[in-house]
Amino acid sequence: MKAMLQFLAAAVCAAVLAACGGGGDKTPKTPVIVQPAYKVTETAVGTGRAAAAGDIVTFTYVGYLYDSTKSDFKGAKIESSIDLGSTYTATVGVGAMLTGWDQTLIGMQPGGKRTAILPANLAYGANTRDKQEINGITYAAIAANSPMVYDFAMITVIPQITIPNQPAPTVTTIVADTPGTGTTIVAGKQITVNYTLWLYDGTRANFKGARIESSLDAGGVPLAFTVGGDGVIAGFSTAVTGMLVGGSRTVIIPPDQAYGAAGKGTIPGNATLVFDITAVTSN
């Protein structure tokens, strides 16, 4: 009888476990991506000044998903300045670009080339991006915590120039202007422009501190807005008014004409901004 009771108890337990899916945890698990170590390979040695923190560098890059099965670890391509026929200019070593980019570019000389393996925490981290098609080229999607491989080629290194600190202007100010040949931009016009944004730095001859963003990044889609409308900060509309299509300007915009005391994203409160702007179209 005891044996029979033990058998029935076992059968009941088995039935309960079967009804509950075997008792195991069926919650979907996010796969853990094994992260490679950060590694830099110098593929060509340049000449001249080596990039140091605070220098303005211009370079090209090609990025790939990390693939441990490949001899060069380069999987699907995810972005390329070379494909776009462009270069990338930024201040190095001040947090204006991916951490892994900063680490890799420091010490490079013009003409030099490096390949870097970046674990996710030095690249895009937990951020994701869908598959993209730009200029007929398809770039792979980026999953969260994806390690990367980048090829860099340094073009120029401009030393950090320190001058006596110049107070920021209190009104939107044009500091450089290259006239265009197209129609004049006025209030109410629907226009598109390309721009690059820096924080103001009064100790630099060009006033450009940390680089924040550019419409030329990640595919180069121009910014579209109505001059004088709500789509941009007030100083930006002021800056483009009077431009001719095809022209370019560098402007300084004070905080009260930008994002004020609140700031926005990586732009701190009460920040004065510097924009390079090129007028593309006006309707």
Secondary structure as UniProt FT lines:
FT   HELIX           2..19
FT   TURN            20..23
FT   STRAND          39..44
FT   TURN            53..54
FT   STRAND          56..66
FT   TURN            68..69
FT   TURN            71..72
FT   STRAND          74..80
FT   TURN            81..85
FT   STRAND          88..91
FT   TURN            92..93
FT   HELIX           99..105
FT   TURN            106..107
FT   TURN            110..111
FT   STRAND          113..118
FT   HELIX           120..122
FT   TURN            123..126
FT   STRAND          132..134
FT   TURN            135..136
FT   STRAND          137..139
FT   TURN            144..145
FT   STRAND          148..158
FT   STRAND          173..178
FT   TURN            187..188
FT   STRAND          190..200
FT   TURN            202..203
FT   TURN            205..206
FT   STRAND          208..214
FT   TURN            215..216
FT   TURN            218..219
FT   STRAND          223..226
FT   TURN            227..228
FT   TURN            230..231
FT   HELIX           234..240
FT   TURN            241..242
FT   TURN            245..246
FT   STRAND          248..253
FT   HELIX           255..257
FT   TURN            258..262
FT   TURN            265..266
FT   TURN            269..270
FT   STRAND          273..282
//
